[in-house]
Amino acid sequence: MKNSTKPIILTGDTPTGNLHLGHWVGSIENRVKMQDDYNCFFIIANIQGFTTRYDRPQEVRENVIEVALDYLASGIDPKRSNIFIQSEIPAIAELTVLLSMLVPFPRVLRNPTLKDEIRDKGLGENYPFGFAMYPISNAADILAFRADVVPVGEDQIPHLELARELARKFNQLYCSVDSHTPDEEYIKKGGLFPIVEPKIGRIKRLVGIGHPNEMGQLPKMSKSLNNAIFLKDSADEIHKKVMAMYTDPKRLRATDPGSIENNPLWIFHETFNPDQAWVKAAEEKYQTGNIGDVECKKKLIEVLVALTEPMRKRRAEYEKDRGAVLTILRDGTAHANEVTEKTLALAKAAMQQDYFSRKIDLW
């Protein structure tokens, strides 16, 4: 069902809520396209969800199912890909501990994505140790599958770079790979872990539909900022959100010249509208006061409704039988355990800590 001879993809999401258009262009779109050419593993990282929601276990549980539904709705095919739950993969937890020995703690805290999350979520110094461990856990997710490629958004690149660093260090320390070895030759030279490569989405960072921040910057799309259009949104919800979308505040009438710079309306048209000839012509009209915001927003609504309509239909079918969704997760998790247990055994052998063989039987 899933061809293990193909290059391996590992990527996924922390279940903090439903997925939105930023997730689509940042990573999910690539995941859907790459299913035929790669052996795909898509993780729902529920343990990482506890880093900021440890006091809301029911919310994390519900979001696991919601993310699974979003994956299936977006076009991830369980016959071609493995969707699995992080907490059900013991090898990832064990590998996280082993990898944590290979990186200084200050190096982890210098991770810019970690710093941004601490700032954006207002955590100050009031966050659990597990939150600081998140980058190591993320690296363990990737290395446990010996992934070749990670479809990822731009904001996750620092996490990916740490995984690359840890792979090099492990290979050099425990597999005797020379430190001058080019990344692409680590496996050929006897290393256990490939030096994974990122696959960045066609849009590195999709802005939200809301107002700029106090520095005049458009924040990225985020559920917590209430500026997101979700993949599951109905046509009516998309209509309501787009009609309320921030545009050029200096443009008071349709006949006023408008700016397309830093304007979510035109960022979204350039990103999602397949008729780029219309976009270019409309942008020229907009800048000369010959087309109104309402007309351009209605066109964008058509585009986004058409994009998400197949997702809503697939989601509705899967929502009829959530038991079938759990079966998909169970099967994907079982296959993920097979792969990660082998990796862990090889890692422990390389570290000379392979005292006994073991067999994981979760069901």
N, C-alpha and C positions, 0 to 999 in steps of 0.2 A: 504493500500500500504506500509506504514511504521509502524512497530509494536511498539507502545509506551510502551509496557510492558517489552521490552528488556532493558538491561543496555544501557546507552547513551554514545556515542562518540561525542566529539567536537574537531575539529582541522581544520587547514586550512593554507592559505598562503597569504602573502602580495603581491599584484600584481605589482611586480617590473620587470617582464619579464617572459619569458617562464621557465618552470620547467626542471630540469636536472637530471642526474643520482644520484647526491647526495640527491636530494629530494626523489627519488624513494626508495633508500635503507634506508634513514633516517626515512621516514614516510609513503609515498604513498603506498608502497608495503604492509604494514600492514593494511592500510585503505581498500584496495581492498580485502584482505583476511578476514577482520572482518565484512564485510557487512551483512552476513547472521545471525550473532549472536548478533549484536548490532543495536540499533537505531542510525543511523549515520547522523551527521550534519557537513558539510564541508563548512567553511566560506572563502569567498574571501574578505580579509580585506582591502577594498579600502580606508577607512578613515585613516587607519594606513599607507597606501601608501603615503598619503599627508604629513606625517612627514618629508619626505626628497624630496618629489616631489610636494609640494604645488603650485609651479609655472608651473607645467606641467600637467594640468588636463586632456588634451586629451590623453596624454600618459598613465595616470592611467586608463582612460576609456577603451582604447584599450587593455591594459594588463588584465583587468577584463575578457574580452572575451577570450583572449589567455589562461589564467589560467583555465577558464571553459573548453575550448577545451582540454587542457592537462589533466584535471581530467577525462573527458569523454573518451579520448583516452587511458588513463592508465587502464581503466576498472572499474571506479566508475560508477555504474548503477543508473540512476535517478529513476528507479522503486523500488530500495532498499535503496537509500540514498537521502539526501536533500543537494543540493548545493545552497548556497544563498549568497547575497551581503550584506556586513556589514552595509553600509549606509542606507539600507532600513529597518533596525531593530531599531526602536526608543527606545525600552527597553534597548538595549545595551548601548546607549549613556546616558540614564538616570541612569542606574546602575553604569556606569563608574564614574559619579559625586558622587553618594552616597558612593561608595567604596573608593573614593579618600579621604573621611573624616576619614577613619579608618587607614591610614598609614602615618607616618611622611615622609615629602619630602626627608630628607637625606637618609632614608631607600630605597627609590626608586632609588636615584642616586648611591647607593652602588651596584646596580644590575650589576654583572660582564658582562652580555651580552650587557647591555646598554653601559657600559664603552668600551667594545670591538668595538661596532659599531661606537661610537664617534671617537675612535682612527682610525679604519680601513677606515672610510669615510672622515677622515681629517676634522671633523666638528669643532674641538676646542671648543670654547664657542658660536659659531655661528649656533645654532640650535633652532628651535621654541620650545615653552613650550610644545606643543603637542607631541614633540619627547620624552620629559621626562615623559609625561603622558602615553606613549606607554605601559609600564608594567601594569598599572592600566586598560587600555583598554583591554589588552590581558586577564587579570583576569576576567573582565566583560564578555568577549566573552564566557569564560568557565562556569562561575557561572550562567549566564543567562539561560543556558540550563541544569543546575544542572548535569553537565557531571560526569560520573563515571570514564571514562578513556580518556586520551589524547594520541594518537599516535604522537610522537614528536621526533625531532632530539636532540642530546645531548646538542647542544648550546642553546636550548630553556628551559632547565631544570630550570634555575634561574627564568624565568617568571612563570613557573608552580609552583615553590615553593612559590612565592608571592601569587598566587591564593589560594594555600593551607592555607597560613597564614591568608589571608582575610576571607576565609570560616570559619576557626576556630574562629576568632575574632568576626565575625558577629553572629555565632551560640551561642557563649558564652554571648555576650553583649545583643542581642535582642531575643534569644530563650531560654535563661537561661540554656544552656548546661554547665555542669561542665567542668572546664579547664583540669581536669585529665582524661577526657573521651578518650579512644582509638580512633584513627581516623576512624576505620571501624564501630564505634558505634554511630557516631554523629547523623545520621538520626533516628536511633532507640530511641535515647534519646531526640528527639524533635527538632533537628536542621533542618534548611531549606536546607543548601548546603552540599552535600557530600564532603568529603576530597578527591579530585580527585587523581587518580593514573596515572603515566606516562606509556606509552608503547613505549620503545626505539626500534628503528630499529636495525636490525642485524649488521649493521655497524654504529658505533656511529658518525663517522666523515669521510666522503669520501674525499680524497685528490683530487686536481685538476690535470690536465695533464701537467701543466707547470713546470717551474724551482722552486727550493727552494728559500725562501727569504734570506735576508742578514744574518740571523741567522742560515741558513742551514735547516730551517723547511719547509716542504711542506705545502703550504696554502690549506685550504679546497676549494672544488669546488665552483666557484662563477662566475656569469655572469660578475660582475664588474672587476674581475681579468682576464677575457678573457681566462679562463682555464677550460671551461665546455663543456661537451657533453650533448646536450639537448634531451629530449624525442622525440621531433619532427624532429630531424636531419635526413636527408636522408642518405642512405647507402653511397653515395659518400662523404658526409660531415663527416660521422663517419670515413671513410677510411682516409681522409685527416688529421683529427685531431689525430687519433691513430698513423699514420705514423710519425707525428711530435711530438709525446709524449716524454717527458723527460724520460731518462733511466739512466744508469750508465755512467757518463761522462768520467770515467777513462778507459772504455772499447772501444778501438779504432778499434778492429777487432773482427769478430765472434769467432775467436779462442782464444781470451783473456778471462781469467776468469772474471766473472761479479758478482756484488753484487745484491742480491735481497732485501736488507734492504733499506728502504727509496726510493724505486724504484716504481713509479706509475704503470709501466707495470705489475709488479707482484702483487701489491696491487689490481689492477683491475682483474687480472686472479683469484686471491684468492676470490674476491668478487662476480664475475659474471660468471665465467666459471663453468658449472655444472659438467664437467669432471675433478674432483679434482685429480684423479689418473694421468691424463695427466699433470696437473699443477705441482704435486709433482715431477714427472719424469723430466719434462722440467726445473724445478728450479735446480735440481741437475746437469743437463747438462749445464745450463747457468753458474753455479758457477765453472764449470770445463772447460769451453770454448768449449763445444761440440754442441752448438746450437746458432744461431744468433738472433739478435734483430728483424730483418725483419721477420723471420719465426714466432717468438713469437707474433709479432704485427699483422701479418696476421691472426693468430689463434684468437687473441682477437677481431679483426674486425668481424670475423664470429660470434663470441659469441654475441657481442653487436648488430649487425644487426639482428640476430635471436630474441634477446630479445625485440627490439623496433619495429620490423616489424608489429606485431599485433596492436601496438599503432598507427603507421602511417596509417594503413588501417582504423581503427576506426575514427581517426581524419579526414581523407579524406571524410568519409561519413558525419560526422557532419558539416564539412566546406561547404558542398553543400547547407545547409539550416541553416544559422545563426539565422533565425527567430525561428527555433525550439530550438536552444540553449537558446535564450532569454526566451522562454516559460518554459524551464526546470528551469532556474534561477528564473523566476516569481513564479512557483509552489513551488519550494524549499523555497523561501523567504516567501511565504504566510504561509507555515507550520511552519517555524522558528518563525514567528511573533506570531502564536498561542501559541507556547511553551513559548517564552520569556515574552509575556504579562502576562501569568499566574504566572511566576516566579516573575516578577516585582510587581504584585499585592500582592503576598504573602510576599515579602520583605518589601514593604511599610506598610503592615498590622503589620508585626513584629516590625517595627520602629514607629508605631502609626502615620503614615503619610498618611493613606488611607482615604482621605476626600470624594472623589467621585469615582464612578466606571467609566470606560471609555472603549470605543471600538475603536480600530484602524482599519480603512478601507482605504487601500492605493490604491485600484483599483476599 
